[in-house]
Structures are given as structure tokens and as C-alpha cells.
């Protein structure tokens, strides 16, 4: 975390011993240790929260991409279904026309057969 060498720590400890005194130094050291621990836990919580928020943002982006893909696929399927329905309707109309033409042709040929029977 901090770039402090061992010799620098020894100098800080000697100055603290002289300034604070030997009877208060353990209490001050415990207090500083507790504060350092709290600060470290606080920084860890902040890092976790930032990571959680970034994952949440990524998940929202992924959700949006999936929704766009689904809507695109749905539109594509709907257009294919519409095209298929139009093709089926066209085929149905053609078959109806062919059936009508065949029935009209059959009806028209019937009197010709009746006339040929009457002549005989």
C-alpha cells in the first residue's frame, strides 16, 4: 500500500516512543491499528460495491442486447409467417381457379355428350 522501508519504520517508531512516551505507546499503536483495519475494510467494501455496480451495468447491457436480438428474431419470424400466409393464399386462389375452370369445362362438355347420344 505505502512504499515505506523497514529503516523508515524504525525511525518513526523511535520518534513515536520519544514523543508519546513508553506508557501511552501501546494504546496509540492499538488505536492506529484499529483505524488502519477500519480503513482497509472500508476500502474493501468500496471496491466490492464498485465491482458489483460494474457487473450490474454489464448485465443490464447484456439484457438489452438479448432483448434486441429477441425482437429482431420475432420480427423476422413474423415476416416469414406473413410471406408464408400470402403464398398459401395465392396457391389456394390458383387451385380454386383451376377447380372452377375444370368444373366449367366439364359442364360445357356434358351437353356435347348428350347431343351425341341423342343423334345415335
N, C-alpha and C positions, 0 to 999 in steps of 0.2 A: 504494500500500500504506500508507505512512505519510504523514501530511499535514505535510510539512516544506518550508518555503520555502527559496529559494536563499540568502537572507541568514542563515538559521539554519545552513545547511550551512557557510557561510564561517566563522561564529563557531566551530562545532565543529572545523573544520579548523585554525583558528588556535590554539585551546586544545590540540588534539592535538599540534600542532607544538611548542608550548611545553612541554607535559608530557612527551611521549615523546622528543622531540628529532629533528633532521633526519636522523640516520643510521639510526634504527630505524623511522621513519615509513613508508617504502615497504614494509618487511616486514610491519608491522602492517596496513597497508592491503590488501596481498595476502591476508593471513590472514583479515581481516574479509570481503573479497570472496569468498574461497573458502567461508567459513562461510555467508555470505548465499546463495551459489549452492546449497550443500548443502541449506540450509533451504528454498529455493524448490523444488528438485527433490523434497524430502521432502513438501512441501505438495501439489505436483502429483500425486505418487503417491497420497497420501491421497485427494485429490479423485477421481482415476480409480478408486480402489478403492470409494469410496462410490457413485460413478455406476454401476460395474459391479454392485455389490450391489443397488442400486435397480432396475436393469434386470433382474437375475436374479429379484428379487421380483415385478416386473411380469410376467415371463414365466411364473413359477410360477402366478400368479393367472390369467393368460390360459389356461394349460394346464388349470387346474382348471375354468374356465368352459367350455372346449371339451369336456372330459370330461363335465361335467354336461349339456351340450347333446346330446352323442352318446348318453348313457344315456337321456335323455328321448326322443330320436328313436327309439332302439331299442325302448323300452317302448311307444311309440305304434305303431310298426310291428308289434310282436308282438301287441298287442291287435287291430289291424286284421286281421292274418293269422288270429288266433283267431276273430274275428267272421266272416270270410270262410269259414273252415273250417266253422263252425256253420251258416252259410247254405247252403253246399254240401251238408252232411249233411242239412239239412231238405229241400232240393229233391230230393235223392236218395231220401229216405224217401217223399216225396209221389209221386215218379214210380213208385217200386216199388209203392206202394199203388194208384196208378191202373192200372198194368200188371196187377196181381193182380186188381183189380176187373174190368178189361176181359176178362181171360182167364177168370175165373169166369163172367162174363156170356156169354161166347162158348160156354163148355162147357154152360151151362144152356140156351142156345138150340139147341144141337145135338140133343138128344132131341126137341124140338118139331118140328124139321125132319124127323127120322127118322120120327116118328109120322105126319106129314102125308104122307110118301112111302108109308108102308105103307097108309094109307087109300085111296090112289089106285089 
